[in-house]
Amino acid sequence: MLCTTAQSPTEALNSAPAELLEKIPCRAFDAELFFAESPDDVEYAKSLCQNCPIRSACLAGALE
């Protein structure tokens, strides 16, 4: 895995190789989707995050 929970999502993005950045859903979709209030939009955003290579770091940052 690229990052540990000690890394923030920003640190993980800054240290990620360019080819990995292409696989990060929040870089390919409108960022507002990931802060959605509609239950359907929330579920869609969560489905996009399932295979994200920096998911652990992102979740850790969100929980902080």
PDBQT receptor file of N, H, CA, C and O in Angstrom, charges set to zero:
ATOM      1  N   MET A   1       0.846  -1.187   0.000  1.00  0.00    +0.000 N 
ATOM      2  CA  MET A   1       0.000   0.000   0.000  1.00  0.00    +0.000 C 
ATOM      3  C   MET A   1       0.886   1.244   0.000  1.00  0.00    +0.000 C 
ATOM      4  O   MET A   1       1.980   1.244   0.566  1.00  0.00    +0.000 OA
ATOM      5  N   LEU A   2       0.411   2.268  -0.625  1.00  0.00    +0.000 N 
ATOM      6  H   LEU A   2      -0.477   2.268  -1.085  1.00  0.00    +0.000 HD
ATOM      7  CA  LEU A   2       1.181   3.500  -0.790  1.00  0.00    +0.000 C 
ATOM      8  C   LEU A   2       1.417   4.225   0.527  1.00  0.00    +0.000 C 
ATOM      9  O   LEU A   2       2.520   4.719   0.756  1.00  0.00    +0.000 OA
ATOM     10  N   CYS A   3       0.423   4.304   1.394  1.00  0.00    +0.000 N 
ATOM     11  H   CYS A   3      -0.474   3.902   1.207  1.00  0.00    +0.000 HD
ATOM     12  CA  CYS A   3       0.534   5.169   2.549  1.00  0.00    +0.000 C 
ATOM     13  C   CYS A   3       0.086   4.467   3.819  1.00  0.00    +0.000 C 
ATOM     14  O   CYS A   3      -0.564   3.422   3.797  1.00  0.00    +0.000 OA
ATOM     15  N   THR A   4       0.453   5.073   4.894  1.00  0.00    +0.000 N 
ATOM     16  H   THR A   4       0.981   5.922   4.912  1.00  0.00    +0.000 HD
ATOM     17  CA  THR A   4       0.049   4.570   6.195  1.00  0.00    +0.000 C 
ATOM     18  C   THR A   4      -0.922   5.551   6.805  1.00  0.00    +0.000 C 
ATOM     19  O   THR A   4      -1.115   6.647   6.278  1.00  0.00    +0.000 OA
ATOM     20  N   THR A   5      -1.529   5.175   7.899  1.00  0.00    +0.000 N 
ATOM     21  H   THR A   5      -1.371   4.285   8.327  1.00  0.00    +0.000 HD
ATOM     22  CA  THR A   5      -2.470   6.084   8.538  1.00  0.00    +0.000 C 
ATOM     23  C   THR A   5      -1.763   7.292   9.136  1.00  0.00    +0.000 C 
ATOM     24  O   THR A   5      -2.417   8.257   9.531  1.00  0.00    +0.000 OA
ATOM     25  N   ALA A   6      -0.425   7.252   9.209  1.00  0.00    +0.000 N 
ATOM     26  H   ALA A   6       0.107   6.468   8.888  1.00  0.00    +0.000 HD
ATOM     27  CA  ALA A   6       0.316   8.407   9.707  1.00  0.00    +0.000 C 
ATOM     28  C   ALA A   6       0.329   9.537   8.687  1.00  0.00    +0.000 C 
ATOM     29  O   ALA A   6       0.602  10.684   9.038  1.00  0.00    +0.000 OA
ATOM     30  N   GLN A   7       0.038   9.227   7.439  1.00  0.00    +0.000 N 
ATOM     31  H   GLN A   7      -0.185   8.295   7.154  1.00  0.00    +0.000 HD
ATOM     32  CA  GLN A   7       0.003  10.240   6.393  1.00  0.00    +0.000 C 
ATOM     33  C   GLN A   7      -1.385  10.832   6.277  1.00  0.00    +0.000 C 
ATOM     34  O   GLN A   7      -2.391  10.132   6.394  1.00  0.00    +0.000 OA
ATOM     35  N   SER A   8      -1.423  12.129   6.045  1.00  0.00    +0.000 N 
ATOM     36  H   SER A   8      -0.606  12.698   5.950  1.00  0.00    +0.000 HD
ATOM     37  CA  SER A   8      -2.704  12.759   5.753  1.00  0.00    +0.000 C 
ATOM     38  C   SER A   8      -3.012  12.512   4.284  1.00  0.00    +0.000 C 
ATOM     39  O   SER A   8      -2.117  12.157   3.518  1.00  0.00    +0.000 OA
ATOM     40  N   PRO A   9      -4.276  12.697   3.878  1.00  0.00    +0.000 N 
ATOM     41  CA  PRO A   9      -4.581  12.553   2.452  1.00  0.00    +0.000 C 
ATOM     42  C   PRO A   9      -3.746  13.488   1.589  1.00  0.00    +0.000 C 
ATOM     43  O   PRO A   9      -3.333  13.115   0.492  1.00  0.00    +0.000 OA
ATOM     44  N   THR A  10      -3.499  14.688   2.073  1.00  0.00    +0.000 N 
ATOM     45  H   THR A  10      -3.835  14.991   2.964  1.00  0.00    +0.000 HD
ATOM     46  CA  THR A  10      -2.687  15.640   1.309  1.00  0.00    +0.000 C 
ATOM     47  C   THR A  10      -1.259  15.136   1.157  1.00  0.00    +0.000 C 
ATOM     48  O   THR A  10      -0.686  15.218   0.070  1.00  0.00    +0.000 OA
ATOM     49  N   GLU A  11      -0.683  14.618   2.231  1.00  0.00    +0.000 N 
ATOM     50  H   GLU A  11      -1.149  14.552   3.113  1.00  0.00    +0.000 HD
ATOM     51  CA  GLU A  11       0.672  14.070   2.159  1.00  0.00    +0.000 C 
ATOM     52  C   GLU A  11       0.725  12.877   1.207  1.00  0.00    +0.000 C 
ATOM     53  O   GLU A  11       1.671  12.725   0.433  1.00  0.00    +0.000 OA
ATOM     54  N   ALA A  12      -0.301  12.037   1.276  1.00  0.00    +0.000 N 
ATOM     55  H   ALA A  12      -1.069  12.160   1.904  1.00  0.00    +0.000 HD
ATOM     56  CA  ALA A  12      -0.350  10.875   0.393  1.00  0.00    +0.000 C 
ATOM     57  C   ALA A  12      -0.428  11.315  -1.069  1.00  0.00    +0.000 C 
ATOM     58  O   ALA A  12       0.245  10.741  -1.925  1.00  0.00    +0.000 OA
ATOM     59  N   LEU A  13      -1.241  12.323  -1.357  1.00  0.00    +0.000 N 
ATOM     60  H   LEU A  13      -1.789  12.789  -0.662  1.00  0.00    +0.000 HD
ATOM     61  CA  LEU A  13      -1.346  12.823  -2.730  1.00  0.00    +0.000 C 
ATOM     62  C   LEU A  13      -0.038  13.448  -3.187  1.00  0.00    +0.000 C 
ATOM     63  O   LEU A  13       0.387  13.240  -4.323  1.00  0.00    +0.000 OA
ATOM     64  N   ASN A  14       0.596  14.204  -2.319  1.00  0.00    +0.000 N 
ATOM     65  H   ASN A  14       0.250  14.373  -1.396  1.00  0.00    +0.000 HD
ATOM     66  CA  ASN A  14       1.840  14.881  -2.689  1.00  0.00    +0.000 C 
ATOM     67  C   ASN A  14       2.974  13.903  -2.953  1.00  0.00    +0.000 C 
ATOM     68  O   ASN A  14       3.874  14.197  -3.740  1.00  0.00    +0.000 OA
ATOM     69  N   SER A  15       2.941  12.743  -2.305  1.00  0.00    +0.000 N 
ATOM     70  H   SER A  15       2.210  12.505  -1.666  1.00  0.00    +0.000 HD
ATOM     71  CA  SER A  15       4.016  11.779  -2.485  1.00  0.00    +0.000 C 
ATOM     72  C   SER A  15       3.682  10.698  -3.515  1.00  0.00    +0.000 C 
ATOM     73  O   SER A  15       4.506   9.825  -3.787  1.00  0.00    +0.000 OA
ATOM     74  N   ALA A  16       2.494  10.754  -4.078  1.00  0.00    +0.000 N 
ATOM     75  H   ALA A  16       1.825  11.463  -3.857  1.00  0.00    +0.000 HD
ATOM     76  CA  ALA A  16       2.053   9.725  -5.016  1.00  0.00    +0.000 C 
ATOM     77  C   ALA A  16       2.648   9.953  -6.405  1.00  0.00    +0.000 C 
ATOM     78  O   ALA A  16       2.740  11.088  -6.873  1.00  0.00    +0.000 OA
ATOM     79  N   PRO A  17       3.048   8.864  -7.054  1.00  0.00    +0.000 N 
ATOM     80  CA  PRO A  17       3.510   8.994  -8.444  1.00  0.00    +0.000 C 
ATOM     81  C   PRO A  17       2.355   9.393  -9.371  1.00  0.00    +0.000 C 
ATOM     82  O   PRO A  17       1.191   9.124  -9.073  1.00  0.00    +0.000 OA
ATOM     83  N   ALA A  18       2.681  10.021 -10.470  1.00  0.00    +0.000 N 
ATOM     84  H   ALA A  18       3.626  10.239 -10.711  1.00  0.00    +0.000 HD
ATOM     85  CA  ALA A  18       1.664  10.542 -11.398  1.00  0.00    +0.000 C 
ATOM     86  C   ALA A  18       0.706   9.458 -11.881  1.00  0.00    +0.000 C 
ATOM     87  O   ALA A  18      -0.494   9.710 -11.987  1.00  0.00    +0.000 OA
ATOM     88  N   GLU A  19       1.204   8.261 -12.176  1.00  0.00    +0.000 N 
ATOM     89  H   GLU A  19       2.179   8.056 -12.090  1.00  0.00    +0.000 HD
ATOM     90  CA  GLU A  19       0.319   7.204 -12.673  1.00  0.00    +0.000 C 
ATOM     91  C   GLU A  19      -0.680   6.758 -11.609  1.00  0.00    +0.000 C 
ATOM     92  O   GLU A  19      -1.763   6.275 -11.941  1.00  0.00    +0.000 OA
ATOM     93  N   LEU A  20      -0.328   6.913 -10.348  1.00  0.00    +0.000 N 
ATOM     94  H   LEU A  20       0.552   7.305 -10.079  1.00  0.00    +0.000 HD
ATOM     95  CA  LEU A  20      -1.249   6.575  -9.268  1.00  0.00    +0.000 C 
ATOM     96  C   LEU A  20      -2.334   7.642  -9.124  1.00  0.00    +0.000 C 
ATOM     97  O   LEU A  20      -3.487   7.325  -8.831  1.00  0.00    +0.000 OA
ATOM     98  N   LEU A  21      -1.966   8.887  -9.329  1.00  0.00    +0.000 N 
ATOM     99  H   LEU A  21      -1.030   9.144  -9.567  1.00  0.00    +0.000 HD
ATOM    100  CA  LEU A  21      -2.931   9.982  -9.217  1.00  0.00    +0.000 C 
ATOM    101  C   LEU A  21      -4.095   9.812 -10.182  1.00  0.00    +0.000 C 
ATOM    102  O   LEU A  21      -5.211  10.247  -9.898  1.00  0.00    +0.000 OA
ATOM    103  N   GLU A  22      -3.838   9.183 -11.319  1.00  0.00    +0.000 N 
ATOM    104  H   GLU A  22      -2.932   8.829 -11.550  1.00  0.00    +0.000 HD
ATOM    105  CA  GLU A  22      -4.904   8.948 -12.294  1.00  0.00    +0.000 C 
ATOM    106  C   GLU A  22      -5.944   7.958 -11.778  1.00  0.00    +0.000 C 
ATOM    107  O   GLU A  22      -7.057   7.906 -12.301  1.00  0.00    +0.000 OA
ATOM    108  N   LYS A  23      -5.598   7.178 -10.764  1.00  0.00    +0.000 N 
ATOM    109  H   LYS A  23      -4.693   7.220 -10.339  1.00  0.00    +0.000 HD
ATOM    110  CA  LYS A  23      -6.494   6.151 -10.222  1.00  0.00    +0.000 C 
ATOM    111  C   LYS A  23      -7.259   6.621  -8.989  1.00  0.00    +0.000 C 
ATOM    112  O   LYS A  23      -8.036   5.853  -8.422  1.00  0.00    +0.000 OA
ATOM    113  N   ILE A  24      -7.058   7.846  -8.570  1.00  0.00    +0.000 N 
ATOM    114  H   ILE A  24      -6.426   8.470  -9.031  1.00  0.00    +0.000 HD
ATOM    115  CA  ILE A  24      -7.703   8.366  -7.372  1.00  0.00    +0.000 C 
ATOM    116  C   ILE A  24      -9.019   9.038  -7.773  1.00  0.00    +0.000 C 
ATOM    117  O   ILE A  24      -9.016  10.066  -8.450  1.00  0.00    +0.000 OA
ATOM    118  N   PRO A  25     -10.144   8.448  -7.352  1.00  0.00    +0.000 N 
ATOM    119  CA  PRO A  25     -11.460   8.938  -7.806  1.00  0.00    +0.000 C 
ATOM    120  C   PRO A  25     -11.722  10.415  -7.528  1.00  0.00    +0.000 C 
ATOM    121  O   PRO A  25     -12.318  11.096  -8.363  1.00  0.00    +0.000 OA
ATOM    122  N   CYS A  26     -11.301  10.915  -6.401  1.00  0.00    +0.000 N 
ATOM    123  H   CYS A  26     -10.817  10.362  -5.722  1.00  0.00    +0.000 HD
ATOM    124  CA  CYS A  26     -11.611  12.303  -6.079  1.00  0.00    +0.000 C 
ATOM    125  C   CYS A  26     -10.881  13.286  -6.990  1.00  0.00    +0.000 C 
ATOM    126  O   CYS A  26     -11.204  14.474  -7.008  1.00  0.00    +0.000 OA
ATOM    127  N   ARG A  27      -9.910  12.802  -7.736  1.00  0.00    +0.000 N 
ATOM    128  H   ARG A  27      -9.647  11.837  -7.721  1.00  0.00    +0.000 HD
ATOM    129  CA  ARG A  27      -9.223  13.651  -8.711  1.00  0.00    +0.000 C 
ATOM    130  C   ARG A  27      -9.953  13.659 -10.049  1.00  0.00    +0.000 C 
ATOM    131  O   ARG A  27      -9.768  14.574 -10.852  1.00  0.00    +0.000 OA
ATOM    132  N   ALA A  28     -10.780  12.649 -10.292  1.00  0.00    +0.000 N 
ATOM    133  H   ALA A  28     -10.931  11.907  -9.640  1.00  0.00    +0.000 HD
ATOM    134  CA  ALA A  28     -11.453  12.512 -11.583  1.00  0.00    +0.000 C 
ATOM    135  C   ALA A  28     -12.895  13.011 -11.563  1.00  0.00    +0.000 C 
ATOM    136  O   ALA A  28     -13.477  13.258 -12.619  1.00  0.00    +0.000 OA
ATOM    137  N   PHE A  29     -13.472  13.161 -10.379  1.00  0.00    +0.000 N 
ATOM    138  H   PHE A  29     -12.998  12.961  -9.521  1.00  0.00    +0.000 HD
ATOM    139  CA  PHE A  29     -14.865  13.578 -10.254  1.00  0.00    +0.000 C 
ATOM    140  C   PHE A  29     -14.945  14.916  -9.542  1.00  0.00    +0.000 C 
ATOM    141  O   PHE A  29     -13.978  15.357  -8.921  1.00  0.00    +0.000 OA
ATOM    142  N   ASP A  30     -16.093  15.555  -9.635  1.00  0.00    +0.000 N 
ATOM    143  H   ASP A  30     -16.878  15.196 -10.140  1.00  0.00    +0.000 HD
ATOM    144  CA  ASP A  30     -16.335  16.808  -8.943  1.00  0.00    +0.000 C 
ATOM    145  C   ASP A  30     -16.189  16.582  -7.436  1.00  0.00    +0.000 C 
ATOM    146  O   ASP A  30     -16.832  15.691  -6.881  1.00  0.00    +0.000 OA
ATOM    147  N   ALA A  31     -15.368  17.364  -6.785  1.00  0.00    +0.000 N 
ATOM    148  H   ALA A  31     -14.845  18.087  -7.236  1.00  0.00    +0.000 HD
ATOM    149  CA  ALA A  31     -15.110  17.203  -5.350  1.00  0.00    +0.000 C 
ATOM    150  C   ALA A  31     -16.379  17.320  -4.510  1.00  0.00    +0.000 C 
ATOM    151  O   ALA A  31     -16.457  16.736  -3.430  1.00  0.00    +0.000 OA
ATOM    152  N   GLU A  32     -17.360  18.056  -4.986  1.00  0.00    +0.000 N 
ATOM    153  H   GLU A  32     -17.296  18.530  -5.864  1.00  0.00    +0.000 HD
ATOM    154  CA  GLU A  32     -18.616  18.214  -4.244  1.00  0.00    +0.000 C 
ATOM    155  C   GLU A  32     -19.307  16.864  -4.018  1.00  0.00    +0.000 C 
ATOM    156  O   GLU A  32     -20.019  16.688  -3.030  1.00  0.00    +0.000 OA
ATOM    157  N   LEU A  33     -19.098  15.928  -4.923  1.00  0.00    +0.000 N 
ATOM    158  H   LEU A  33     -18.520  16.072  -5.726  1.00  0.00    +0.000 HD
ATOM    159  CA  LEU A  33     -19.698  14.604  -4.780  1.00  0.00    +0.000 C 
ATOM    160  C   LEU A  33     -19.266  13.943  -3.480  1.00  0.00    +0.000 C 
ATOM    161  O   LEU A  33     -20.047  13.216  -2.868  1.00  0.00    +0.000 OA
ATOM    162  N   PHE A  34     -18.041  14.185  -3.055  1.00  0.00    +0.000 N 
ATOM    163  H   PHE A  34     -17.406  14.776  -3.552  1.00  0.00    +0.000 HD
ATOM    164  CA  PHE A  34     -17.495  13.537  -1.872  1.00  0.00    +0.000 C 
ATOM    165  C   PHE A  34     -17.898  14.242  -0.571  1.00  0.00    +0.000 C 
ATOM    166  O   PHE A  34     -17.485  13.840   0.517  1.00  0.00    +0.000 OA
ATOM    167  N   PHE A  35     -18.694  15.278  -0.699  1.00  0.00    +0.000 N 
ATOM    168  H   PHE A  35     -19.029  15.604  -1.583  1.00  0.00    +0.000 HD
ATOM    169  CA  PHE A  35     -19.260  15.983   0.458  1.00  0.00    +0.000 C 
ATOM    170  C   PHE A  35     -20.777  16.084   0.296  1.00  0.00    +0.000 C 
ATOM    171  O   PHE A  35     -21.407  17.015   0.797  1.00  0.00    +0.000 OA
ATOM    172  N   ALA A  36     -21.340  15.131  -0.399  1.00  0.00    +0.000 N 
ATOM    173  H   ALA A  36     -20.828  14.374  -0.806  1.00  0.00    +0.000 HD
ATOM    174  CA  ALA A  36     -22.766  15.135  -0.736  1.00  0.00    +0.000 C 
ATOM    175  C   ALA A  36     -23.643  14.940   0.496  1.00  0.00    +0.000 C 
ATOM    176  O   ALA A  36     -23.213  14.368   1.498  1.00  0.00    +0.000 OA
ATOM    177  N   GLU A  37     -24.855  15.417   0.405  1.00  0.00    +0.000 N 
ATOM    178  H   GLU A  37     -25.204  15.882  -0.408  1.00  0.00    +0.000 HD
ATOM    179  CA  GLU A  37     -25.837  15.224   1.473  1.00  0.00    +0.000 C 
ATOM    180  C   GLU A  37     -26.913  14.229   1.064  1.00  0.00    +0.000 C 
ATOM    181  O   GLU A  37     -27.530  13.605   1.927  1.00  0.00    +0.000 OA
ATOM    182  N   SER A  38     -27.147  14.071  -0.211  1.00  0.00    +0.000 N 
ATOM    183  H   SER A  38     -26.646  14.579  -0.912  1.00  0.00    +0.000 HD
ATOM    184  CA  SER A  38     -28.130  13.121  -0.706  1.00  0.00    +0.000 C 
ATOM    185  C   SER A  38     -27.646  11.695  -0.431  1.00  0.00    +0.000 C 
ATOM    186  O   SER A  38     -26.505  11.368  -0.758  1.00  0.00    +0.000 OA
ATOM    187  N   PRO A  39     -28.479  10.847   0.157  1.00  0.00    +0.000 N 
ATOM    188  CA  PRO A  39     -28.062   9.464   0.431  1.00  0.00    +0.000 C 
ATOM    189  C   PRO A  39     -27.576   8.727  -0.822  1.00  0.00    +0.000 C 
ATOM    190  O   PRO A  39     -26.610   7.967  -0.751  1.00  0.00    +0.000 OA
ATOM    191  N   ASP A  40     -28.228   8.942  -1.953  1.00  0.00    +0.000 N 
ATOM    192  H   ASP A  40     -29.013   9.559  -2.010  1.00  0.00    +0.000 HD
ATOM    193  CA  ASP A  40     -27.790   8.282  -3.186  1.00  0.00    +0.000 C 
ATOM    194  C   ASP A  40     -26.402   8.757  -3.608  1.00  0.00    +0.000 C 
ATOM    195  O   ASP A  40     -25.570   7.954  -4.030  1.00  0.00    +0.000 OA
ATOM    196  N   ASP A  41     -26.154  10.057  -3.495  1.00  0.00    +0.000 N 
ATOM    197  H   ASP A  41     -26.830  10.710  -3.152  1.00  0.00    +0.000 HD
ATOM    198  CA  ASP A  41     -24.841  10.600  -3.849  1.00  0.00    +0.000 C 
ATOM    199  C   ASP A  41     -23.762  10.117  -2.884  1.00  0.00    +0.000 C 
ATOM    200  O   ASP A  41     -22.640   9.828  -3.299  1.00  0.00    +0.000 OA
ATOM    201  N   VAL A  42     -24.094  10.029  -1.612  1.00  0.00    +0.000 N 
ATOM    202  H   VAL A  42     -25.006  10.264  -1.274  1.00  0.00    +0.000 HD
ATOM    203  CA  VAL A  42     -23.137   9.531  -0.611  1.00  0.00    +0.000 C 
ATOM    204  C   VAL A  42     -22.748   8.092  -0.949  1.00  0.00    +0.000 C 
ATOM    205  O   VAL A  42     -21.567   7.746  -0.924  1.00  0.00    +0.000 OA
ATOM    206  N   GLU A  43     -23.724   7.265  -1.260  1.00  0.00    +0.000 N 
ATOM    207  H   GLU A  43     -24.683   7.545  -1.280  1.00  0.00    +0.000 HD
ATOM    208  CA  GLU A  43     -23.444   5.867  -1.594  1.00  0.00    +0.000 C 
ATOM    209  C   GLU A  43     -22.614   5.758  -2.873  1.00  0.00    +0.000 C 
ATOM    210  O   GLU A  43     -21.732   4.904  -2.971  1.00  0.00    +0.000 OA
ATOM    211  N   TYR A  44     -22.892   6.615  -3.844  1.00  0.00    +0.000 N 
ATOM    212  H   TYR A  44     -23.608   7.308  -3.764  1.00  0.00    +0.000 HD
ATOM    213  CA  TYR A  44     -22.115   6.613  -5.086  1.00  0.00    +0.000 C 
ATOM    214  C   TYR A  44     -20.665   7.004  -4.795  1.00  0.00    +0.000 C 
ATOM    215  O   TYR A  44     -19.740   6.358  -5.289  1.00  0.00    +0.000 OA
ATOM    216  N   ALA A  45     -20.463   8.039  -4.010  1.00  0.00    +0.000 N 
ATOM    217  H   ALA A  45     -21.214   8.564  -3.609  1.00  0.00    +0.000 HD
ATOM    218  CA  ALA A  45     -19.111   8.473  -3.665  1.00  0.00    +0.000 C 
ATOM    219  C   ALA A  45     -18.370   7.365  -2.924  1.00  0.00    +0.000 C 
ATOM    220  O   ALA A  45     -17.199   7.105  -3.203  1.00  0.00    +0.000 OA
ATOM    221  N   LYS A  46     -19.049   6.710  -1.981  1.00  0.00    +0.000 N 
ATOM    222  H   LYS A  46     -20.000   6.921  -1.755  1.00  0.00    +0.000 HD
ATOM    223  CA  LYS A  46     -18.422   5.614  -1.240  1.00  0.00    +0.000 C 
ATOM    224  C   LYS A  46     -18.033   4.472  -2.174  1.00  0.00    +0.000 C 
ATOM    225  O   LYS A  46     -16.994   3.839  -1.983  1.00  0.00    +0.000 OA
ATOM    226  N   SER A  47     -18.856   4.211  -3.175  1.00  0.00    +0.000 N 
ATOM    227  H   SER A  47     -19.700   4.725  -3.330  1.00  0.00    +0.000 HD
ATOM    228  CA  SER A  47     -18.534   3.129  -4.115  1.00  0.00    +0.000 C 
ATOM    229  C   SER A  47     -17.293   3.469  -4.935  1.00  0.00    +0.000 C 
ATOM    230  O   SER A  47     -16.520   2.577  -5.285  1.00  0.00    +0.000 OA
ATOM    231  N   LEU A  48     -17.098   4.737  -5.242  1.00  0.00    +0.000 N 
ATOM    232  H   LEU A  48     -17.726   5.462  -4.959  1.00  0.00    +0.000 HD
ATOM    233  CA  LEU A  48     -15.916   5.158  -5.990  1.00  0.00    +0.000 C 
ATOM    234  C   LEU A  48     -14.645   5.017  -5.153  1.00  0.00    +0.000 C 
ATOM    235  O   LEU A  48     -13.564   4.770  -5.688  1.00  0.00    +0.000 OA
ATOM    236  N   CYS A  49     -14.783   5.175  -3.844  1.00  0.00    +0.000 N 
ATOM    237  H   CYS A  49     -15.661   5.375  -3.409  1.00  0.00    +0.000 HD
ATOM    238  CA  CYS A  49     -13.629   5.132  -2.952  1.00  0.00    +0.000 C 
ATOM    239  C   CYS A  49     -13.172   3.708  -2.621  1.00  0.00    +0.000 C 
ATOM    240  O   CYS A  49     -12.060   3.523  -2.126  1.00  0.00    +0.000 OA
ATOM    241  N   GLN A  50     -14.002   2.713  -2.881  1.00  0.00    +0.000 N 
ATOM    242  H   GLN A  50     -14.905   2.863  -3.283  1.00  0.00    +0.000 HD
ATOM    243  CA  GLN A  50     -13.689   1.347  -2.460  1.00  0.00    +0.000 C 
ATOM    244  C   GLN A  50     -12.331   0.848  -2.914  1.00  0.00    +0.000 C 
ATOM    245  O   GLN A  50     -11.653   0.166  -2.145  1.00  0.00    +0.000 OA
ATOM    246  N   ASN A  51     -11.913   1.152  -4.105  1.00  0.00    +0.000 N 
ATOM    247  H   ASN A  51     -12.464   1.706  -4.729  1.00  0.00    +0.000 HD
ATOM    248  CA  ASN A  51     -10.642   0.650  -4.622  1.00  0.00    +0.000 C 
ATOM    249  C   ASN A  51      -9.564   1.723  -4.707  1.00  0.00    +0.000 C 
ATOM    250  O   ASN A  51      -8.551   1.537  -5.382  1.00  0.00    +0.000 OA
ATOM    251  N   CYS A  52      -9.777   2.838  -4.027  1.00  0.00    +0.000 N 
ATOM    252  H   CYS A  52     -10.600   2.989  -3.479  1.00  0.00    +0.000 HD
ATOM    253  CA  CYS A  52      -8.813   3.935  -4.068  1.00  0.00    +0.000 C 
ATOM    254  C   CYS A  52      -7.529   3.539  -3.337  1.00  0.00    +0.000 C 
ATOM    255  O   CYS A  52      -7.587   3.010  -2.227  1.00  0.00    +0.000 OA
ATOM    256  N   PRO A  53      -6.374   3.793  -3.949  1.00  0.00    +0.000 N 
ATOM    257  CA  PRO A  53      -5.108   3.407  -3.322  1.00  0.00    +0.000 C 
ATOM    258  C   PRO A  53      -4.740   4.227  -2.081  1.00  0.00    +0.000 C 
ATOM    259  O   PRO A  53      -3.862   3.819  -1.322  1.00  0.00    +0.000 OA
ATOM    260  N   ILE A  54      -5.386   5.365  -1.861  1.00  0.00    +0.000 N 
ATOM    261  H   ILE A  54      -6.100   5.697  -2.478  1.00  0.00    +0.000 HD
ATOM    262  CA  ILE A  54      -5.080   6.130  -0.646  1.00  0.00    +0.000 C 
ATOM    263  C   ILE A  54      -6.276   6.165   0.308  1.00  0.00    +0.000 C 
ATOM    264  O   ILE A  54      -6.378   7.055   1.153  1.00  0.00    +0.000 OA
ATOM    265  N   ARG A  55      -7.161   5.208   0.169  1.00  0.00    +0.000 N 
ATOM    266  H   ARG A  55      -7.078   4.485  -0.518  1.00  0.00    +0.000 HD
ATOM    267  CA  ARG A  55      -8.386   5.158   0.974  1.00  0.00    +0.000 C 
ATOM    268  C   ARG A  55      -8.092   5.197   2.473  1.00  0.00    +0.000 C 
ATOM    269  O   ARG A  55      -8.768   5.920   3.204  1.00  0.00    +0.000 OA
ATOM    270  N   SER A  56      -7.110   4.447   2.945  1.00  0.00    +0.000 N 
ATOM    271  H   SER A  56      -6.561   3.860   2.351  1.00  0.00    +0.000 HD
ATOM    272  CA  SER A  56      -6.808   4.397   4.377  1.00  0.00    +0.000 C 
ATOM    273  C   SER A  56      -6.390   5.758   4.908  1.00  0.00    +0.000 C 
ATOM    274  O   SER A  56      -6.845   6.185   5.969  1.00  0.00    +0.000 OA
ATOM    275  N   ALA A  57      -5.528   6.434   4.173  1.00  0.00    +0.000 N 
ATOM    276  H   ALA A  57      -5.158   6.087   3.311  1.00  0.00    +0.000 HD
ATOM    277  CA  ALA A  57      -5.076   7.756   4.605  1.00  0.00    +0.000 C 
ATOM    278  C   ALA A  57      -6.218   8.760   4.578  1.00  0.00    +0.000 C 
ATOM    279  O   ALA A  57      -6.326   9.610   5.462  1.00  0.00    +0.000 OA
ATOM    280  N   CYS A  58      -7.051   8.664   3.586  1.00  0.00    +0.000 N 
ATOM    281  H   CYS A  58      -6.963   7.974   2.868  1.00  0.00    +0.000 HD
ATOM    282  CA  CYS A  58      -8.186   9.576   3.462  1.00  0.00    +0.000 C 
ATOM    283  C   CYS A  58      -9.155   9.375   4.620  1.00  0.00    +0.000 C 
ATOM    284  O   CYS A  58      -9.618  10.343   5.223  1.00  0.00    +0.000 OA
ATOM    285  N   LEU A  59      -9.461   8.119   4.930  1.00  0.00    +0.000 N 
ATOM    286  H   LEU A  59      -9.085   7.332   4.440  1.00  0.00    +0.000 HD
ATOM    287  CA  LEU A  59     -10.361   7.832   6.029  1.00  0.00    +0.000 C 
ATOM    288  C   LEU A  59      -9.783   8.316   7.355  1.00  0.00    +0.000 C 
ATOM    289  O   LEU A  59     -10.503   8.882   8.177  1.00  0.00    +0.000 OA
ATOM    290  N   ALA A  60      -8.495   8.099   7.563  1.00  0.00    +0.000 N 
ATOM    291  H   ALA A  60      -7.910   7.640   6.894  1.00  0.00    +0.000 HD
ATOM    292  CA  ALA A  60      -7.844   8.559   8.789  1.00  0.00    +0.000 C 
ATOM    293  C   ALA A  60      -7.959  10.082   8.912  1.00  0.00    +0.000 C 
ATOM    294  O   ALA A  60      -8.236  10.609   9.989  1.00  0.00    +0.000 OA
ATOM    295  N   GLY A  61      -7.742  10.775   7.795  1.00  0.00    +0.000 N 
ATOM    296  H   GLY A  61      -7.517  10.346   6.920  1.00  0.00    +0.000 HD
ATOM    297  CA  GLY A  61      -7.860  12.233   7.816  1.00  0.00    +0.000 C 
ATOM    298  C   GLY A  61      -9.272  12.692   8.090  1.00  0.00    +0.000 C 
ATOM    299  O   GLY A  61      -9.484  13.681   8.792  1.00  0.00    +0.000 OA
ATOM    300  N   ALA A  62     -10.238  11.981   7.543  1.00  0.00    +0.000 N 
ATOM    301  H   ALA A  62     -10.066  11.178   6.973  1.00  0.00    +0.000 HD
ATOM    302  CA  ALA A  62     -11.648  12.340   7.764  1.00  0.00    +0.000 C 
ATOM    303  C   ALA A  62     -12.040  12.120   9.219  1.00  0.00    +0.000 C 
ATOM    304  O   ALA A  62     -12.814  12.899   9.776  1.00  0.00    +0.000 OA
ATOM    305  N   LEU A  63     -11.522  11.084   9.831  1.00  0.00    +0.000 N 
ATOM    306  H   LEU A  63     -10.893  10.451   9.378  1.00  0.00    +0.000 HD
ATOM    307  CA  LEU A  63     -11.856  10.788  11.223  1.00  0.00    +0.000 C 
ATOM    308  C   LEU A  63     -11.204  11.753  12.210  1.00  0.00    +0.000 C 
ATOM    309  O   LEU A  63     -11.717  11.964  13.309  1.00  0.00    +0.000 OA
ATOM    310  N   GLU A  64     -10.078  12.334  11.817  1.00  0.00    +0.000 N 
ATOM    311  H   GLU A  64      -9.662  12.162  10.924  1.00  0.00    +0.000 HD
ATOM    312  CA  GLU A  64      -9.420  13.322  12.676  1.00  0.00    +0.000 C 
ATOM    313  C   GLU A  64     -10.273  14.544  12.755  1.00  0.00    +0.000 C 
ATOM    314  O   GLU A  64      -9.910  15.508  13.429  1.00  0.00    +0.000 OA
TER     315      GLU A  64
